[in-house]
Amino acid sequence: MKREMLAELLPQFKSLVGKENVLSDLESLKAHGSDETEDLNFPPDLVIIPETVEQLQEVVKVTYAKEIAITPRGAGTGLSGGALPVNGGLVISTKKLNCILEIDQENLIGVVEPGVITEVFQKKVESLGLFYPPDPASRGSCFLGGNMAECSGGPRAVKYGVTKDYVMGMEIVLPDGRLIRHGGKLLKNVTGFNISQLMVGSEGVLGFITKIYLRLLPLPKERVLMLVPFPNLQDSATCVANLFKEGVVPSACELMERDAVLASEKHLGISFPANANQAEAVLIIETDGYTEGQAMTEAERVTEICMELGATDVVLADSSQKQENIWRLRRATGEAVKKEAIYKEEDTVVPRAALPDLISNVKQICQRYGIKSVCYGHAGDGNLHVNILKTGLTNEEWNSKVFEAIEKIFEVTIGLGGTISGEHGIGYVQKRYLPMVYNSDELEVMRAIKNAFDPKGLLNPGKWV
């Protein structure tokens, strides 16, 4: 019935946004039915790509009146199925709302539309001597709007914080087509509810983010990058906590176990320096500074602490090519590991000091269930990405073991004071586990917020709330 209604509305949609921005062919529908979450695909019935906020509003008004489900979509780089149109209906893509509207160098604020690619924005502000720190692995393709929806982090979150720490204001199209505004260039604002922060991490279930005000920083003048191999995974995790106890705050602190290192090297056809693939685990540690010598002074202190805590070496990436290769290998890790087998990726996060216990428990649980796991992630944040692979298991064994093993991992994570997602979100694939984190009263508050924004339940249905 809804498909028939959408077919009848085609001429109206084409009139509103242009016929080239209304897609109904099977190839386009399939492409918009998946993201980077496993091998899931839920083709929508129609895809619309507005070029202006006004066009977006008009389309949403029509779908709201006809009670047609809408799924917002950015670049499709999500890892929890948040942009999958699991109930069919309409996908609205923000890829043509992609303007950098302003870089205010006086107030250190960037104003952007949601379809701006993160790396494009970063390079633009860096050309002006400014810095936007949130740095997800998919920065070369992900959109800033998607970063807002998932509260993206990345390697530099350890020192500079995550997406929410840079959001100063927003404009939002509600599920019925109304446009609301909150915040702007103000550094202080306690005038009513902080709707901008409510939207950050909301995964597209409350409204369409159409304009974002982002805080910027001066660009650090120097960076030093180190590769630190360890003889075992546990020692590398323990070292991370001790760095911070000693007063060192690196600008990045990433962990990769050996299988992750090998997968990335195989995937890209390049190697980490100094035979890092022979270590059981490596840390990638970066320091930066605004004054000459600051980054190197901190790097020397990092070297002392790491060697005291069991590192076999500390290798300085002493050329721009080595630095680029190390970051390329780290950013490619997720994609590389997933090429090996059918997988489930978990995004666990615990207080930083609990990371050694989390890693130890993850390995014990996977060994108990006979499942291969590959761990890597943002160690400085306590954020461990656990990839669980089907390697060596039959379909029956995989289906009987994997969900139970994941639940055990989450039980341990929560018991350590952590939670089940640090930056990937809950979306579609993790919603079954949400009651492990929140009780019925807490979930009811979230449902009430959803109902206040979207009383008909039309926006991004079938997801976590």
Rosetta blueprint (number, residue, H / E / L):
1 M L
2 K H
3 R H
4 E H
5 M H
6 L H
7 A H
8 E H
9 L H
10 L H
11 P H
12 Q H
13 F H
14 K H
15 S H
16 L H
17 V H
18 G L
19 K H
20 E H
21 N H
22 V E
23 L E
24 S L
25 D L
26 L H
27 E H
28 S H
29 L H
30 K H
31 A H
32 H L
33 G L
34 S L
35 D L
36 E L
37 T L
38 E L
39 D L
40 L L
41 N L
42 F L
43 P L
44 P L
45 D L
46 L E
47 V E
48 I E
49 I L
50 P L
51 E L
52 T L
53 V H
54 E H
55 Q H
56 L H
57 Q H
58 E H
59 V H
60 V H
61 K H
62 V H
63 T H
64 Y H
65 A H
66 K H
67 E L
68 I L
69 A L
70 I E
71 T E
72 P E
73 R E
74 G L
75 A L
76 G L
77 T L
78 G L
79 L L
80 S L
81 G L
82 G L
83 A L
84 L L
85 P L
86 V L
87 N L
88 G L
89 G L
90 L E
91 V E
92 I E
93 S E
94 T L
95 K L
96 K L
97 L L
98 N L
99 C L
100 I E
101 L E
102 E E
103 I E
104 D E
105 Q L
106 E L
107 N L
108 L L
109 I E
110 G E
111 V E
112 V E
113 E L
114 P L
115 G L
116 V L
117 I E
118 T H
119 E H
120 V H
121 F H
122 Q H
123 K H
124 K H
125 V H
126 E H
127 S L
128 L L
129 G L
130 L E
131 F E
132 Y L
133 P L
134 P L
135 D L
136 P L
137 A L
138 S L
139 R L
140 G L
141 S L
142 C L
143 F E
144 L H
145 G H
146 G H
147 N H
148 M H
149 A H
150 E H
151 C L
152 S L
153 G L
154 G L
155 P L
156 R L
157 A H
158 V H
159 K H
160 Y H
161 G L
162 V L
163 T H
164 K H
165 D H
166 Y H
167 V E
168 M E
169 G E
170 M E
171 E E
172 I E
173 V E
174 L L
175 P L
176 D L
177 G L
178 R L
179 L E
180 I E
181 R E
182 H E
183 G E
184 G L
185 K L
186 L L
187 L L
188 K L
189 N L
190 V L
191 T L
192 G L
193 F L
194 N L
195 I H
196 S H
197 Q H
198 L H
199 M H
200 V L
201 G L
202 S L
203 E L
204 G L
205 V L
206 L L
207 G L
208 F E
209 I E
210 T E
211 K E
212 I E
213 Y E
214 L E
215 R E
216 L L
217 L E
218 P E
219 L L
220 P L
221 K L
222 E E
223 R E
224 V E
225 L E
226 M E
227 L E
228 V E
229 P E
230 F E
231 P L
232 N L
233 L H
234 Q H
235 D H
236 S H
237 A H
238 T H
239 C H
240 V H
241 A H
242 N H
243 L H
244 F H
245 K H
246 E L
247 G L
248 V L
249 V L
250 P L
251 S L
252 A E
253 C E
254 E E
255 L E
256 M E
257 E E
258 R H
259 D H
260 A H
261 V H
262 L H
263 A H
264 S H
265 E H
266 K H
267 H H
268 L H
269 G L
270 I L
271 S L
272 F L
273 P L
274 A L
275 N L
276 A H
277 N H
278 Q H
279 A L
280 E L
281 A E
282 V E
283 L E
284 I E
285 I E
286 E E
287 T E
288 D E
289 G E
290 Y L
291 T L
292 E L
293 G L
294 Q H
295 A H
296 M H
297 T H
298 E H
299 A H
300 E H
301 R H
302 V H
303 T H
304 E H
305 I H
306 C H
307 M H
308 E H
309 L L
310 G L
311 A L
312 T L
313 D L
314 V L
315 V E
316 L E
317 A L
318 D L
319 S L
320 S H
321 Q H
322 K H
323 Q H
324 E H
325 N H
326 I H
327 W H
328 R H
329 L H
330 R H
331 R H
332 A L
333 T H
334 G H
335 E H
336 A H
337 V H
338 K H
339 K L
340 E L
341 A L
342 I L
343 Y E
344 K E
345 E E
346 E E
347 D E
348 T E
349 V E
350 V L
351 P L
352 R H
353 A H
354 A H
355 L H
356 P H
357 D H
358 L H
359 I H
360 S H
361 N H
362 V H
363 K H
364 Q H
365 I H
366 C H
367 Q H
368 R H
369 Y H
370 G L
371 I L
372 K E
373 S E
374 V E
375 C E
376 Y E
377 G E
378 H E
379 A H
380 G H
381 D H
382 G L
383 N E
384 L E
385 H E
386 V E
387 N E
388 I E
389 L E
390 K L
391 T L
392 G L
393 L L
394 T L
395 N H
396 E H
397 E H
398 W H
399 N H
400 S H
401 K H
402 V H
403 F H
404 E H
405 A H
406 I H
407 E H
408 K H
409 I H
410 F H
411 E H
412 V H
413 T H
414 I H
415 G H
416 L L
417 G L
418 G L
419 T E
420 I L
421 S E
422 G L
423 E L
424 H L
425 G L
426 I L
427 G L
428 Y L
429 V L
430 Q L
431 K H
432 R H
433 Y H
434 L H
435 P H
436 M H
437 V L
438 Y L
439 N L
440 S H
441 D H
442 E H
443 L H
444 E H
445 V H
446 M H
447 R H
448 A H
449 I H
450 K H
451 N H
452 A H
453 F H
454 D L
455 P L
456 K L
457 G L
458 L L
459 L E
460 N L
461 P L
462 G L
463 K L
464 W L
465 V L
